[in-house]
Amino acid sequence: MKVEIIQRAANVLFEVPDEVHEEIIMLIRAVAADQKTQVSDLAAAFGDWCWLVYTRHGEVIEVLDVGCAR
């Protein structure tokens, strides 16, 4: 599974503390590993403190937004 992160979401990854960065990466990995969920439009994944918004195009996951409540 290929993961593409738009620039705005990538910028957030460099601005958050390390522990939050790790949670966002964990969410991206979980979404990429999930072969069962069918995403026809926007979807979201949530962790303890963080979230990401993504869409799937065949074998490509496009991360559109990430954030955290910390």
PDB file of N, H, CA, C and O in Angstrom:
ATOM      1  N   MET A   1       0.847  -1.167   0.000  1.00  0.00           N
ATOM      2  CA  MET A   1       0.000   0.000   0.000  1.00  0.00           C
ATOM      3  C   MET A   1       0.899   1.238   0.000  1.00  0.00           C
ATOM      4  O   MET A   1       1.798   1.368   0.830  1.00  0.00           O
ATOM      5  N   LYS A   2       0.645   2.120  -0.923  1.00  0.00           N
ATOM      6  H   LYS A   2      -0.086   2.014  -1.598  1.00  0.00           H
ATOM      7  CA  LYS A   2       1.387   3.376  -1.009  1.00  0.00           C
ATOM      8  C   LYS A   2       0.637   4.443  -0.216  1.00  0.00           C
ATOM      9  O   LYS A   2      -0.590   4.516  -0.277  1.00  0.00           O
ATOM     10  N   VAL A   3       1.370   5.265   0.525  1.00  0.00           N
ATOM     11  H   VAL A   3       2.367   5.206   0.575  1.00  0.00           H
ATOM     12  CA  VAL A   3       0.772   6.344   1.310  1.00  0.00           C
ATOM     13  C   VAL A   3       1.304   7.667   0.786  1.00  0.00           C
ATOM     14  O   VAL A   3       2.514   7.868   0.682  1.00  0.00           O
ATOM     15  N   GLU A   4       0.388   8.563   0.458  1.00  0.00           N
ATOM     16  H   GLU A   4      -0.595   8.400   0.543  1.00  0.00           H
ATOM     17  CA  GLU A   4       0.745   9.918   0.053  1.00  0.00           C
ATOM     18  C   GLU A   4       0.176  10.873   1.087  1.00  0.00           C
ATOM     19  O   GLU A   4      -0.977  10.743   1.499  1.00  0.00           O
ATOM     20  N   ILE A   5       0.984  11.825   1.499  1.00  0.00           N
ATOM     21  H   ILE A   5       1.921  11.930   1.165  1.00  0.00           H
ATOM     22  CA  ILE A   5       0.564  12.809   2.504  1.00  0.00           C
ATOM     23  C   ILE A   5       0.640  14.183   1.858  1.00  0.00           C
ATOM     24  O   ILE A   5       1.700  14.595   1.389  1.00  0.00           O
ATOM     25  N   ILE A   6      -0.491  14.896   1.834  1.00  0.00           N
ATOM     26  H   ILE A   6      -1.353  14.562   2.216  1.00  0.00           H
ATOM     27  CA  ILE A   6      -0.452  16.221   1.236  1.00  0.00           C
ATOM     28  C   ILE A   6       0.398  17.133   2.108  1.00  0.00           C
ATOM     29  O   ILE A   6       0.580  16.873   3.297  1.00  0.00           O
ATOM     30  N   GLN A   7       0.913  18.191   1.518  1.00  0.00           N
ATOM     31  H   GLN A   7       0.765  18.402   0.552  1.00  0.00           H
ATOM     32  CA  GLN A   7       1.887  19.056   2.188  1.00  0.00           C
ATOM     33  C   GLN A   7       1.381  19.612   3.517  1.00  0.00           C
ATOM     34  O   GLN A   7       2.123  19.631   4.499  1.00  0.00           O
ATOM     35  N   ARG A   8       0.143  20.060   3.560  1.00  0.00           N
ATOM     36  H   ARG A   8      -0.460  20.044   2.763  1.00  0.00           H
ATOM     37  CA  ARG A   8      -0.398  20.635   4.796  1.00  0.00           C
ATOM     38  C   ARG A   8      -0.352  19.618   5.935  1.00  0.00           C
ATOM     39  O   ARG A   8       0.010  19.962   7.061  1.00  0.00           O
ATOM     40  N   ALA A   9      -0.718  18.366   5.646  1.00  0.00           N
ATOM     41  H   ALA A   9      -1.012  18.087   4.732  1.00  0.00           H
ATOM     42  CA  ALA A   9      -0.679  17.316   6.669  1.00  0.00           C
ATOM     43  C   ALA A   9       0.760  16.982   7.040  1.00  0.00           C
ATOM     44  O   ALA A   9       1.057  16.741   8.210  1.00  0.00           O
ATOM     45  N   ALA A  10       1.647  16.964   6.067  1.00  0.00           N
ATOM     46  H   ALA A  10       1.405  17.159   5.116  1.00  0.00           H
ATOM     47  CA  ALA A  10       3.065  16.683   6.347  1.00  0.00           C
ATOM     48  C   ALA A  10       3.664  17.762   7.240  1.00  0.00           C
ATOM     49  O   ALA A  10       4.474  17.463   8.117  1.00  0.00           O
ATOM     50  N   ASN A  11       3.276  19.002   7.024  1.00  0.00           N
ATOM     51  H   ASN A  11       2.618  19.246   6.311  1.00  0.00           H
ATOM     52  CA  ASN A  11       3.779  20.096   7.861  1.00  0.00           C
ATOM     53  C   ASN A  11       3.421  19.886   9.323  1.00  0.00           C
ATOM     54  O   ASN A  11       4.225  20.176  10.209  1.00  0.00           O
ATOM     55  N   VAL A  12       2.215  19.383   9.580  1.00  0.00           N
ATOM     56  H   VAL A  12       1.562  19.148   8.860  1.00  0.00           H
ATOM     57  CA  VAL A  12       1.784  19.140  10.963  1.00  0.00           C
ATOM     58  C   VAL A  12       2.682  18.099  11.618  1.00  0.00           C
ATOM     59  O   VAL A  12       3.013  18.222  12.797  1.00  0.00           O
ATOM     60  N   LEU A  13       3.077  17.083  10.870  1.00  0.00           N
ATOM     61  H   LEU A  13       2.809  16.984   9.912  1.00  0.00           H
ATOM     62  CA  LEU A  13       3.934  16.032  11.435  1.00  0.00           C
ATOM     63  C   LEU A  13       5.244  16.583  11.976  1.00  0.00           C
ATOM     64  O   LEU A  13       5.801  16.032  12.926  1.00  0.00           O
ATOM     65  N   PHE A  14       5.739  17.654  11.387  1.00  0.00           N
ATOM     66  H   PHE A  14       5.287  18.101  10.615  1.00  0.00           H
ATOM     67  CA  PHE A  14       7.002  18.233  11.831  1.00  0.00           C
ATOM     68  C   PHE A  14       6.823  19.259  12.943  1.00  0.00           C
ATOM     69  O   PHE A  14       7.804  19.727  13.521  1.00  0.00           O
ATOM     70  N   GLU A  15       5.574  19.611  13.248  1.00  0.00           N
ATOM     71  H   GLU A  15       4.777  19.231  12.779  1.00  0.00           H
ATOM     72  CA  GLU A  15       5.312  20.640  14.254  1.00  0.00           C
ATOM     73  C   GLU A  15       4.848  20.076  15.599  1.00  0.00           C
ATOM     74  O   GLU A  15       4.776  20.813  16.582  1.00  0.00           O
ATOM     75  N   VAL A  16       4.537  18.795  15.653  1.00  0.00           N
ATOM     76  H   VAL A  16       4.596  18.196  14.854  1.00  0.00           H
ATOM     77  CA  VAL A  16       3.991  18.214  16.880  1.00  0.00           C
ATOM     78  C   VAL A  16       5.100  17.556  17.703  1.00  0.00           C
ATOM     79  O   VAL A  16       6.144  17.201  17.157  1.00  0.00           O
ATOM     80  N   PRO A  17       4.883  17.390  19.016  1.00  0.00           N
ATOM     81  CA  PRO A  17       5.859  16.690  19.861  1.00  0.00           C
ATOM     82  C   PRO A  17       6.052  15.245  19.408  1.00  0.00           C
ATOM     83  O   PRO A  17       5.184  14.676  18.746  1.00  0.00           O
ATOM     84  N   ASP A  18       7.180  14.660  19.763  1.00  0.00           N
ATOM     85  H   ASP A  18       7.885  15.122  20.302  1.00  0.00           H
ATOM     86  CA  ASP A  18       7.531  13.309  19.325  1.00  0.00           C
ATOM     87  C   ASP A  18       6.474  12.261  19.659  1.00  0.00           C
ATOM     88  O   ASP A  18       6.147  11.428  18.813  1.00  0.00           O
ATOM     89  N   GLU A  19       5.930  12.287  20.889  1.00  0.00           N
ATOM     90  H   GLU A  19       6.196  12.964  21.576  1.00  0.00           H
ATOM     91  CA  GLU A  19       4.966  11.264  21.274  1.00  0.00           C
ATOM     92  C   GLU A  19       3.685  11.364  20.443  1.00  0.00           C
ATOM     93  O   GLU A  19       3.051  10.348  20.159  1.00  0.00           O
ATOM     94  N   VAL A  20       3.308  12.562  20.060  1.00  0.00           N
ATOM     95  H   VAL A  20       3.822  13.388  20.292  1.00  0.00           H
ATOM     96  CA  VAL A  20       2.132  12.754  19.219  1.00  0.00           C
ATOM     97  C   VAL A  20       2.457  12.337  17.785  1.00  0.00           C
ATOM     98  O   VAL A  20       1.629  11.733  17.104  1.00  0.00           O
ATOM     99  N   HIS A  21       3.643  12.657  17.342  1.00  0.00           N
ATOM    100  H   HIS A  21       4.316  13.148  17.896  1.00  0.00           H
ATOM    101  CA  HIS A  21       4.113  12.249  16.009  1.00  0.00           C
ATOM    102  C   HIS A  21       4.023  10.733  15.871  1.00  0.00           C
ATOM    103  O   HIS A  21       3.564  10.223  14.849  1.00  0.00           O
ATOM    104  N   GLU A  22       4.462  10.019  16.896  1.00  0.00           N
ATOM    105  H   GLU A  22       4.835  10.433  17.726  1.00  0.00           H
ATOM    106  CA  GLU A  22       4.410   8.552  16.881  1.00  0.00           C
ATOM    107  C   GLU A  22       2.975   8.040  16.783  1.00  0.00           C
ATOM    108  O   GLU A  22       2.718   7.054  16.092  1.00  0.00           O
ATOM    109  N   GLU A  23       2.039   8.698  17.467  1.00  0.00           N
ATOM    110  H   GLU A  23       2.247   9.499  18.028  1.00  0.00           H
ATOM    111  CA  GLU A  23       0.639   8.271  17.403  1.00  0.00           C
ATOM    112  C   GLU A  23       0.070   8.486  16.001  1.00  0.00           C
ATOM    113  O   GLU A  23      -0.671   7.638  15.504  1.00  0.00           O
ATOM    114  N   ILE A  24       0.402   9.594  15.364  1.00  0.00           N
ATOM    115  H   ILE A  24       1.004  10.283  15.768  1.00  0.00           H
ATOM    116  CA  ILE A  24      -0.076   9.850  14.003  1.00  0.00           C
ATOM    117  C   ILE A  24       0.496   8.816  13.036  1.00  0.00           C
ATOM    118  O   ILE A  24      -0.224   8.317  12.171  1.00  0.00           O
ATOM    119  N   ILE A  25       1.772   8.492  13.172  1.00  0.00           N
ATOM    120  H   ILE A  25       2.357   8.897  13.874  1.00  0.00           H
ATOM    121  CA  ILE A  25       2.386   7.474  12.313  1.00  0.00           C
ATOM    122  C   ILE A  25       1.717   6.124  12.541  1.00  0.00           C
ATOM    123  O   ILE A  25       1.506   5.374  11.588  1.00  0.00           O
ATOM    124  N   MET A  26       1.377   5.801  13.798  1.00  0.00           N
ATOM    125  H   MET A  26       1.548   6.410  14.572  1.00  0.00           H
ATOM    126  CA  MET A  26       0.681   4.554  14.103  1.00  0.00           C
ATOM    127  C   MET A  26      -0.680   4.510  13.395  1.00  0.00           C
ATOM    128  O   MET A  26      -1.070   3.470  12.866  1.00  0.00           O
ATOM    129  N   LEU A  27      -1.393   5.628  13.386  1.00  0.00           N
ATOM    130  H   LEU A  27      -1.076   6.473  13.816  1.00  0.00           H
ATOM    131  CA  LEU A  27      -2.688   5.684  12.699  1.00  0.00           C
ATOM    132  C   LEU A  27      -2.520   5.476  11.197  1.00  0.00           C
ATOM    133  O   LEU A  27      -3.305   4.759  10.577  1.00  0.00           O
ATOM    134  N   ILE A  28      -1.511   6.095  10.616  1.00  0.00           N
ATOM    135  H   ILE A  28      -0.874   6.679  11.119  1.00  0.00           H
ATOM    136  CA  ILE A  28      -1.252   5.929   9.180  1.00  0.00           C
ATOM    137  C   ILE A  28      -0.939   4.469   8.874  1.00  0.00           C
ATOM    138  O   ILE A  28      -1.447   3.923   7.894  1.00  0.00           O
ATOM    139  N   ARG A  29      -0.124   3.838   9.685  1.00  0.00           N
ATOM    140  H   ARG A  29       0.288   4.281  10.481  1.00  0.00           H
ATOM    141  CA  ARG A  29       0.203   2.417   9.476  1.00  0.00           C
ATOM    142  C   ARG A  29      -1.032   1.536   9.601  1.00  0.00           C
ATOM    143  O   ARG A  29      -1.210   0.602   8.819  1.00  0.00           O
ATOM    144  N   ALA A  30      -1.885   1.826  10.577  1.00  0.00           N
ATOM    145  H   ALA A  30      -1.740   2.585  11.213  1.00  0.00           H
ATOM    146  CA  ALA A  30      -3.095   1.028  10.775  1.00  0.00           C
ATOM    147  C   ALA A  30      -4.036   1.156   9.580  1.00  0.00           C
ATOM    148  O   ALA A  30      -4.603   0.164   9.122  1.00  0.00           O
ATOM    149  N   VAL A  31      -4.199   2.363   9.083  1.00  0.00           N
ATOM    150  H   VAL A  31      -3.739   3.170   9.454  1.00  0.00           H
ATOM    151  CA  VAL A  31      -5.061   2.583   7.915  1.00  0.00           C
ATOM    152  C   VAL A  31      -4.483   1.873   6.696  1.00  0.00           C
ATOM    153  O   VAL A  31      -5.222   1.260   5.926  1.00  0.00           O
ATOM    154  N   ALA A  32      -3.177   1.950   6.519  1.00  0.00           N
ATOM    155  H   ALA A  32      -2.576   2.448   7.144  1.00  0.00           H
ATOM    156  CA  ALA A  32      -2.534   1.308   5.365  1.00  0.00           C
ATOM    157  C   ALA A  32      -2.644  -0.211   5.442  1.00  0.00           C
ATOM    158  O   ALA A  32      -2.746  -0.873   4.409  1.00  0.00           O
ATOM    159  N   ALA A  33      -2.624  -0.766   6.634  1.00  0.00           N
ATOM    160  H   ALA A  33      -2.542  -0.228   7.473  1.00  0.00           H
ATOM    161  CA  ALA A  33      -2.699  -2.222   6.796  1.00  0.00           C
ATOM    162  C   ALA A  33      -4.119  -2.761   6.684  1.00  0.00           C
ATOM    163  O   ALA A  33      -4.310  -3.959   6.470  1.00  0.00           O
ATOM    164  N   ASP A  34      -5.115  -1.893   6.826  1.00  0.00           N
ATOM    165  H   ASP A  34      -4.959  -0.920   6.999  1.00  0.00           H
ATOM    166  CA  ASP A  34      -6.511  -2.318   6.799  1.00  0.00           C
ATOM    167  C   ASP A  34      -6.966  -2.539   5.357  1.00  0.00           C
ATOM    168  O   ASP A  34      -7.215  -1.584   4.622  1.00  0.00           O
ATOM    169  N   GLN A  35      -7.068  -3.791   4.967  1.00  0.00           N
ATOM    170  H   GLN A  35      -6.865  -4.568   5.564  1.00  0.00           H
ATOM    171  CA  GLN A  35      -7.492  -4.142   3.609  1.00  0.00           C
ATOM    172  C   GLN A  35      -9.000  -4.385   3.516  1.00  0.00           C
ATOM    173  O   GLN A  35      -9.538  -4.501   2.415  1.00  0.00           O
ATOM    174  N   LYS A  36      -9.684  -4.464   4.656  1.00  0.00           N
ATOM    175  H   LYS A  36      -9.247  -4.370   5.550  1.00  0.00           H
ATOM    176  CA  LYS A  36     -11.105  -4.807   4.667  1.00  0.00           C
ATOM    177  C   LYS A  36     -12.020  -3.600   4.478  1.00  0.00           C
ATOM    178  O   LYS A  36     -13.042  -3.696   3.799  1.00  0.00           O
ATOM    179  N   THR A  37     -11.659  -2.472   5.073  1.00  0.00           N
ATOM    180  H   THR A  37     -10.829  -2.394   5.624  1.00  0.00           H
ATOM    181  CA  THR A  37     -12.523  -1.307   5.038  1.00  0.00           C
ATOM    182  C   THR A  37     -12.570  -0.712   3.642  1.00  0.00           C
ATOM    183  O   THR A  37     -11.535  -0.441   3.034  1.00  0.00           O
ATOM    184  N   GLN A  38     -13.763  -0.515   3.150  1.00  0.00           N
ATOM    185  H   GLN A  38     -14.604  -0.735   3.644  1.00  0.00           H
ATOM    186  CA  GLN A  38     -13.962   0.109   1.846  1.00  0.00           C
ATOM    187  C   GLN A  38     -14.224   1.596   2.067  1.00  0.00           C
ATOM    188  O   GLN A  38     -15.142   1.963   2.801  1.00  0.00           O
ATOM    189  N   VAL A  39     -13.436   2.438   1.446  1.00  0.00           N
ATOM    190  H   VAL A  39     -12.690   2.140   0.850  1.00  0.00           H
ATOM    191  CA  VAL A  39     -13.577   3.881   1.585  1.00  0.00           C
ATOM    192  C   VAL A  39     -13.949   4.449   0.224  1.00  0.00           C
ATOM    193  O   VAL A  39     -13.160   4.392  -0.719  1.00  0.00           O
ATOM    194  N   SER A  40     -15.147   4.993   0.130  1.00  0.00           N
ATOM    195  H   SER A  40     -15.788   5.039   0.897  1.00  0.00           H
ATOM    196  CA  SER A  40     -15.565   5.556  -1.150  1.00  0.00           C
ATOM    197  C   SER A  40     -15.390   7.064  -1.189  1.00  0.00           C
ATOM    198  O   SER A  40     -15.376   7.658  -2.267  1.00  0.00           O
ATOM    199  N   ASP A  41     -15.259   7.680  -0.045  1.00  0.00           N
ATOM    200  H   ASP A  41     -15.270   7.197   0.830  1.00  0.00           H
ATOM    201  CA  ASP A  41     -15.095   9.124   0.038  1.00  0.00           C
ATOM    202  C   ASP A  41     -14.112   9.413   1.156  1.00  0.00           C
ATOM    203  O   ASP A  41     -13.130   8.684   1.305  1.00  0.00           O
ATOM    204  N   LEU A  42     -14.336  10.425   1.927  1.00  0.00           N
ATOM    205  H   LEU A  42     -15.133  11.016   1.806  1.00  0.00           H
ATOM    206  CA  LEU A  42     -13.461  10.732   3.051  1.00  0.00           C
ATOM    207  C   LEU A  42     -13.697   9.758   4.188  1.00  0.00           C
ATOM    208  O   LEU A  42     -14.815   9.290   4.405  1.00  0.00           O
ATOM    209  N   ALA A  43     -12.627   9.460   4.910  1.00  0.00           N
ATOM    210  H   ALA A  43     -11.719   9.840   4.733  1.00  0.00           H
ATOM    211  CA  ALA A  43     -12.706   8.616   6.099  1.00  0.00           C
ATOM    212  C   ALA A  43     -11.800   9.222   7.154  1.00  0.00           C
ATOM    213  O   ALA A  43     -10.962  10.071   6.851  1.00  0.00           O
ATOM    214  N   ALA A  44     -11.971   8.787   8.389  1.00  0.00           N
ATOM    215  H   ALA A  44     -12.653   8.098   8.635  1.00  0.00           H
ATOM    216  CA  ALA A  44     -11.150   9.299   9.486  1.00  0.00           C
ATOM    217  C   ALA A  44     -10.736   8.148  10.389  1.00  0.00           C
ATOM    218  O   ALA A  44     -11.429   7.136  10.499  1.00  0.00           O
ATOM    219  N   ALA A  45      -9.601   8.327  11.025  1.00  0.00           N
ATOM    220  H   ALA A  45      -9.039   9.148  10.936  1.00  0.00           H
ATOM    221  CA  ALA A  45      -9.106   7.376  12.019  1.00  0.00           C
ATOM    222  C   ALA A  45      -8.730   8.189  13.256  1.00  0.00           C
ATOM    223  O   ALA A  45      -8.199   9.294  13.150  1.00  0.00           O
ATOM    224  N   PHE A  46      -9.012   7.629  14.421  1.00  0.00           N
ATOM    225  H   PHE A  46      -9.444   6.731  14.507  1.00  0.00           H
ATOM    226  CA  PHE A  46      -8.788   8.344  15.670  1.00  0.00           C
ATOM    227  C   PHE A  46      -7.948   7.523  16.630  1.00  0.00           C
ATOM    228  O   PHE A  46      -8.140   6.315  16.762  1.00  0.00           O
ATOM    229  N   GLY A  47      -7.007   8.193  17.304  1.00  0.00           N
ATOM    230  H   GLY A  47      -6.851   9.175  17.196  1.00  0.00           H
ATOM    231  CA  GLY A  47      -6.221   7.591  18.360  1.00  0.00           C
ATOM    232  C   GLY A  47      -6.624   8.213  19.681  1.00  0.00           C
ATOM    233  O   GLY A  47      -7.687   8.825  19.781  1.00  0.00           O
ATOM    234  N   ASP A  48      -5.784   8.063  20.700  1.00  0.00           N
ATOM    235  H   ASP A  48      -4.920   7.565  20.619  1.00  0.00           H
ATOM    236  CA  ASP A  48      -6.077   8.654  22.006  1.00  0.00           C
ATOM    237  C   ASP A  48      -6.122  10.177  21.934  1.00  0.00           C
ATOM    238  O   ASP A  48      -7.011  10.806  22.509  1.00  0.00           O
ATOM    239  N   TRP A  49      -5.154  10.767  21.220  1.00  0.00           N
ATOM    240  H   TRP A  49      -4.433  10.256  20.753  1.00  0.00           H
ATOM    241  CA  TRP A  49      -5.052  12.223  21.146  1.00  0.00           C
ATOM    242  C   TRP A  49      -5.100  12.764  19.719  1.00  0.00           C
ATOM    243  O   TRP A  49      -5.263  13.967  19.515  1.00  0.00           O
ATOM    244  N   CYS A  50      -4.963  11.893  18.747  1.00  0.00           N
ATOM    245  H   CYS A  50      -4.831  10.916  18.913  1.00  0.00           H
ATOM    246  CA  CYS A  50      -4.779  12.355  17.374  1.00  0.00           C
ATOM    247  C   CYS A  50      -5.813  11.788  16.419  1.00  0.00           C
ATOM    248  O   CYS A  50      -6.530  10.840  16.742  1.00  0.00           O
ATOM    249  N   TRP A  51      -5.875  12.384  15.244  1.00  0.00           N
ATOM    250  H   TRP A  51      -5.293  13.153  14.982  1.00  0.00           H
ATOM    251  CA  TRP A  51      -6.766  11.906  14.197  1.00  0.00           C
ATOM    252  C   TRP A  51      -6.127  12.154  12.845  1.00  0.00           C
ATOM    253  O   TRP A  51      -5.201  12.953  12.707  1.00  0.00           O
ATOM    254  N   LEU A  52      -6.643  11.451  11.855  1.00  0.00           N
ATOM    255  H   LEU A  52      -7.395  10.801  11.967  1.00  0.00           H
ATOM    256  CA  LEU A  52      -6.261  11.752  10.485  1.00  0.00           C
ATOM    257  C   LEU A  52      -7.466  11.567   9.587  1.00  0.00           C
ATOM    258  O   LEU A  52      -8.332  10.730   9.844  1.00  0.00           O
ATOM    259  N   VAL A  53      -7.507  12.351   8.544  1.00  0.00           N
ATOM    260  H   VAL A  53      -6.803  13.031   8.336  1.00  0.00           H
ATOM    261  CA  VAL A  53      -8.545  12.277   7.527  1.00  0.00           C
ATOM    262  C   VAL A  53      -7.865  11.784   6.266  1.00  0.00           C
ATOM    263  O   VAL A  53      -6.806  12.284   5.887  1.00  0.00           O
ATOM    264  N   TYR A  54      -8.472  10.803   5.618  1.00  0.00           N
ATOM    265  H   TYR A  54      -9.332  10.396   5.926  1.00  0.00           H
ATOM    266  CA  TYR A  54      -7.831  10.205   4.452  1.00  0.00           C
ATOM    267  C   TYR A  54      -8.869   9.736   3.452  1.00  0.00           C
ATOM    268  O   TYR A  54     -10.066   9.706   3.738  1.00  0.00           O
ATOM    269  N   THR A  55      -8.395   9.375   2.292  1.00  0.00           N
ATOM    270  H   THR A  55      -7.423   9.399   2.059  1.00  0.00           H
ATOM    271  CA  THR A  55      -9.204   8.722   1.285  1.00  0.00           C
ATOM    272  C   THR A  55      -8.338   7.651   0.640  1.00  0.00           C
ATOM    273  O   THR A  55      -7.110   7.703   0.707  1.00  0.00           O
ATOM    274  N   ARG A  56      -8.983   6.694   0.024  1.00  0.00           N
ATOM    275  H   ARG A  56      -9.981   6.652  -0.031  1.00  0.00           H
ATOM    276  CA  ARG A  56      -8.253   5.589  -0.591  1.00  0.00           C
ATOM    277  C   ARG A  56      -8.597   5.539  -2.075  1.00  0.00           C
ATOM    278  O   ARG A  56      -9.765   5.602  -2.459  1.00  0.00           O
ATOM    279  N   HIS A  57      -7.574   5.428  -2.892  1.00  0.00           N
ATOM    280  H   HIS A  57      -6.625   5.377  -2.580  1.00  0.00           H
ATOM    281  CA  HIS A  57      -7.729   5.303  -4.339  1.00  0.00           C
ATOM    282  C   HIS A  57      -7.009   4.029  -4.759  1.00  0.00           C
ATOM    283  O   HIS A  57      -5.810   4.060  -5.038  1.00  0.00           O
ATOM    284  N   GLY A  58      -7.718   2.918  -4.808  1.00  0.00           N
ATOM    285  H   GLY A  58      -8.692   2.893  -4.582  1.00  0.00           H
ATOM    286  CA  GLY A  58      -7.095   1.643  -5.150  1.00  0.00           C
ATOM    287  C   GLY A  58      -6.060   1.264  -4.109  1.00  0.00           C
ATOM    288  O   GLY A  58      -6.397   1.034  -2.947  1.00  0.00           O
ATOM    289  N   GLU A  59      -4.815   1.197  -4.515  1.00  0.00           N
ATOM    290  H   GLU A  59      -4.541   1.383  -5.458  1.00  0.00           H
ATOM    291  CA  GLU A  59      -3.714   0.825  -3.618  1.00  0.00           C
ATOM    292  C   GLU A  59      -2.993   2.030  -3.014  1.00  0.00           C
ATOM    293  O   GLU A  59      -1.893   1.893  -2.478  1.00  0.00           O
ATOM    294  N   VAL A  60      -3.610   3.207  -3.101  1.00  0.00           N
ATOM    295  H   VAL A  60      -4.504   3.318  -3.536  1.00  0.00           H
ATOM    296  CA  VAL A  60      -2.990   4.431  -2.582  1.00  0.00           C
ATOM    297  C   VAL A  60      -3.889   5.038  -1.518  1.00  0.00           C
ATOM    298  O   VAL A  60      -5.085   5.234  -1.734  1.00  0.00           O
ATOM    299  N   ILE A  61      -3.299   5.332  -0.373  1.00  0.00           N
ATOM    300  H   ILE A  61      -2.328   5.172  -0.199  1.00  0.00           H
ATOM    301  CA  ILE A  61      -3.993   6.071   0.682  1.00  0.00           C
ATOM    302  C   ILE A  61      -3.461   7.493   0.636  1.00  0.00           C
ATOM    303  O   ILE A  61      -2.252   7.725   0.661  1.00  0.00           O
ATOM    304  N   GLU A  62      -4.378   8.431   0.569  1.00  0.00           N
ATOM    305  H   GLU A  62      -5.360   8.243   0.549  1.00  0.00           H
ATOM    306  CA  GLU A  62      -3.997   9.841   0.545  1.00  0.00           C
ATOM    307  C   GLU A  62      -4.407  10.463   1.884  1.00  0.00           C
ATOM    308  O   GLU A  62      -5.595  10.561   2.193  1.00  0.00           O
ATOM    309  N   VAL A  63      -3.428  10.874   2.659  1.00  0.00           N
ATOM    310  H   VAL A  63      -2.464  10.794   2.408  1.00  0.00           H
ATOM    311  CA  VAL A  63      -3.689  11.514   3.952  1.00  0.00           C
ATOM    312  C   VAL A  63      -3.896  12.999   3.684  1.00  0.00           C
ATOM    313  O   VAL A  63      -3.003  13.687   3.188  1.00  0.00           O
ATOM    314  N   LEU A  64      -5.097  13.481   4.023  1.00  0.00           N
ATOM    315  H   LEU A  64      -5.822  12.922   4.426  1.00  0.00           H
ATOM    316  CA  LEU A  64      -5.475  14.847   3.706  1.00  0.00           C
ATOM    317  C   LEU A  64      -5.289  15.805   4.877  1.00  0.00           C
ATOM    318  O   LEU A  64      -5.029  16.992   4.677  1.00  0.00           O
ATOM    319  N   ASP A  65      -5.422  15.291   6.098  1.00  0.00           N
ATOM    320  H   ASP A  65      -5.633  14.327   6.260  1.00  0.00           H
ATOM    321  CA  ASP A  65      -5.315  16.158   7.275  1.00  0.00           C
ATOM    322  C   ASP A  65      -4.949  15.307   8.470  1.00  0.00           C
ATOM    323  O   ASP A  65      -5.377  14.159   8.580  1.00  0.00           O
ATOM    324  N   VAL A  66      -4.170  15.861   9.351  1.00  0.00           N
ATOM    325  H   VAL A  66      -3.822  16.794   9.262  1.00  0.00           H
ATOM    326  CA  VAL A  66      -3.837  15.222  10.623  1.00  0.00           C
ATOM    327  C   VAL A  66      -3.912  16.285  11.701  1.00  0.00           C
ATOM    328  O   VAL A  66      -3.775  17.477  11.427  1.00  0.00           O
ATOM    329  N   GLY A  67      -4.128  15.844  12.925  1.00  0.00           N
ATOM    330  H   GLY A  67      -4.239  14.876  13.148  1.00  0.00           H
ATOM    331  CA  GLY A  67      -4.168  16.790  14.022  1.00  0.00           C
ATOM    332  C   GLY A  67      -4.115  16.077  15.347  1.00  0.00           C
ATOM    333  O   GLY A  67      -4.187  14.851  15.422  1.00  0.00           O
ATOM    334  N   CYS A  68      -3.988  16.873  16.395  1.00  0.00           N
ATOM    335  H   CYS A  68      -3.930  17.869  16.334  1.00  0.00           H
ATOM    336  CA  CYS A  68      -3.961  16.311  17.733  1.00  0.00           C
ATOM    337  C   CYS A  68      -4.571  17.305  18.707  1.00  0.00           C
ATOM    338  O   CYS A  68      -4.626  18.506  18.442  1.00  0.00           O
ATOM    339  N   ALA A  69      -5.020  16.789  19.820  1.00  0.00           N
ATOM    340  H   ALA A  69      -4.975  15.814  20.035  1.00  0.00           H
ATOM    341  CA  ALA A  69      -5.670  17.611  20.832  1.00  0.00           C
ATOM    342  C   ALA A  69      -4.693  18.008  21.939  1.00  0.00           C
ATOM    343  O   ALA A  69      -5.118  18.539  22.965  1.00  0.00           O
ATOM    344  N   ARG A  70      -3.429  17.767  21.758  1.00  0.00           N
ATOM    345  H   ARG A  70      -3.084  17.335  20.924  1.00  0.00           H
ATOM    346  CA  ARG A  70      -2.429  18.114  22.774  1.00  0.00           C
ATOM    347  C   ARG A  70      -1.801  19.428  22.459  1.00  0.00           C
ATOM    348  O   ARG A  70      -0.934  19.891  23.200  1.00  0.00           O
TER     349      ARG A  70
END
